[in-house]
Amino acid sequence: MARVITFSRFFPKGHRKEGKPTFFVEKIWASLVDQQKEFPEFWPGWFNLNSIHPFNGNSFDKIECKHHTIRSGKWWKVGDKFSPRIWTGTPYRSKMCVIGPDIEIKKVFDIEIDEYKFIINGKLFYHQHVSRWHSDIEELAKNDGLDAGDLFDWFNIPCKFSGQVICWNENINY
């Protein structure tokens, strides 16, 4: 049985984009389309989104993909499945809504954030004082459905964090 992962529809309190939409639902769907996954049971909702984000047959126009999520703890492994959901109203005080089929995890990367250092699978991935790594942090953020500034604000950098990058696209490598 798949475990639940909930995704935020809006940027959280304290984020510079607080209250604005994340478009994570569309970005997750775009990721599944990018991988040529089909899930006809969700097509009615998909087509409802077309009025906001036109679907051109291959992807949602102007919507980036969200290929992974970053979560605290070390609970996930390759082959696990999760049920992607959102809250219908106030988080933890409303019903959840399933936004897609159960998704299989293709890769898991351990991630540690120590102040401004990002360490993935034990290797230094990014540090603010090494400019050549800026494209790496931008790639991590993009694959998470954000830009680098949004990623830093989401985690309230500088911070200390220990968790996993839970990836459902087998083409992502860190």
Residue pairs with C-beta under 8 A, 6 or more apart in sequence:
2 80
2 81
2 82
2 83
2 102
2 103
3 80
3 81
3 82
3 83
4 82
4 83
4 85
4 96
5 69
5 71
5 82
5 83
5 84
5 85
5 166
6 85
6 86
6 87
6 91
6 96
7 22
7 24
7 25
7 28
7 69
7 84
7 85
7 86
7 99
8 22
8 24
8 86
8 91
9 21
9 22
9 24
9 25
9 86
9 87
10 18
10 19
10 20
10 21
10 22
11 17
11 18
11 19
11 20
11 21
11 22
11 150
11 153
11 154
12 18
12 154
14 153
14 156
15 150
15 153
15 154
16 149
16 150
16 153
17 150
17 153
22 145
22 146
23 53
23 63
23 145
24 66
24 86
24 145
25 49
25 86
25 99
26 49
26 53
26 60
26 63
27 63
27 64
27 65
27 66
27 145
28 66
28 84
28 99
28 100
28 145
29 42
29 46
29 49
29 60
29 99
29 100
30 59
30 60
30 63
30 64
30 65
30 66
31 65
31 66
31 67
31 168
31 169
32 39
32 100
32 101
32 103
33 58
33 59
33 60
34 59
34 65
34 67
34 169
35 168
35 169
37 101
39 100
39 101
41 101
42 99
42 100
42 101
45 99
46 55
47 55
49 55
49 60
53 60
53 61
53 62
53 63
54 60
54 61
55 61
59 65
64 142
64 145
65 143
65 145
65 169
66 143
66 144
66 145
67 143
67 144
67 167
67 168
67 169
67 172
68 143
68 144
68 165
68 166
68 167
68 168
68 169
68 172
69 144
69 165
69 166
70 111
70 144
70 163
70 164
70 165
70 166
71 163
71 164
71 166
72 161
72 162
72 163
73 162
73 163
73 164
74 110
74 162
74 163
74 164
75 164
76 82
76 105
76 108
76 164
76 166
77 105
77 108
78 105
78 106
78 107
78 108
79 104
79 105
80 104
80 105
81 102
81 103
81 104
81 105
82 102
82 103
82 105
82 166
83 98
83 102
83 103
84 98
84 99
84 100
84 103
85 96
85 97
85 98
85 99
86 96
86 97
86 99
87 94
87 95
87 96
87 97
88 94
88 95
88 96
88 97
89 95
103 168
104 168
105 166
105 167
105 168
106 167
106 168
106 169
106 170
106 172
107 165
107 167
107 169
107 170
107 172
107 173
108 164
108 165
108 166
108 167
109 120
109 121
109 164
109 165
109 167
109 174
110 120
110 121
110 122
110 163
110 164
110 165
111 118
111 119
111 120
111 125
111 161
111 162
111 163
111 164
111 165
112 118
112 119
112 161
112 162
113 119
113 155
113 157
113 159
113 160
113 161
113 162
114 160
115 157
115 158
115 159
115 160
116 127
116 128
116 129
116 157
116 158
117 124
117 126
117 127
118 124
118 125
118 126
118 127
118 137
118 140
119 125
120 140
120 165
120 174
121 174
125 133
125 136
125 137
125 140
125 174
126 133
126 134
126 136
126 137
126 140
127 133
134 148
137 148
137 151
138 147
138 148
140 151
140 165
140 174
141 147
141 148
141 150
141 151
143 167
143 169
143 172
144 151
144 165
146 154
155 161
165 174
